[in-house]
Amino acid sequence: MSNAFENLADAFEPGVSPGHTPGRIGMAILLLLWAGLAVLPVVFAVPALQLATGSVGTPGTLTVVSCVDLGEGRYDCQGSFAPADGGPAVAVAASPDSSAGDVRAAQLTPEGDRAVATGTPGILAALTLPFLGVGVLGFLPYVVLFVAKARRGRRLAIVVGCVLTAISLTGVIVGMVASYA
């Protein structure tokens, strides 16, 4: 078992050092960009999570009225949103993964132009992007240790990277399935 783990750790070690590296400042910039790439999906998911949890917008029911096939697997869906407080129905854009006739609990955006699924399916769908960010972040600790030429902790960083990548993949798959359910 130990030999197999060492082979896995050795797979992450470069065999030949490149002739030109970006230097300390360049590497620091690259690592900051990598970290930013991992954090941005979380930032961009906040509005979708606020809608899915019901903290912003108007609660009600979305009925998908029509979906037009735009070709190449793309759809444009329109729906009718009926507010829970009994106000008049509003024409809105529906999620492109909907089908005509779908009825689901939804939250109307503050702008009033689209409705987003709420409850567990809506929350899981909104968490797809943050889980993708976790996957991008997975092996950043190992790369930081490698760049710093630290020998200690690399194996742990590999294990952490593998675990974070597995969590990310699971979260993305669950979120995608929830968005199409």
Summary of the structure (lengths in Angstrom):
residues: 181
radius of gyration: 22.2
end to end distance: 41.0
largest distance: 68.9
contacts: 509
relative contact order: 0.15
helix: 52%
strand: 22%
